[in-house]
Amino acid sequence: MDIDAIKVRGYNLDFKNPHTVADDHGDPEDLQAKLEQDEQGAASLRDQLKAILADALLR
């Protein structure tokens, strides 16, 4: 930003960096569905691990 632009803004230096890219995190409903799917996958893996450990303790 040049000095003339700063003067026009009343010397207000509170502005966003023009070189950054805005983050797009996606649709909240899609993110929620993905989270639920991932949580179900984690629960499945946890149950498998519990079964393996229980089987190992019985030996």
Secondary structure by P-SEA (a helix, b strand, c coil): ccaaaaaaaccccccccccbbbbbcccaaaaaaaaaaaaaaaaaaaaaaaaaaaaaaac
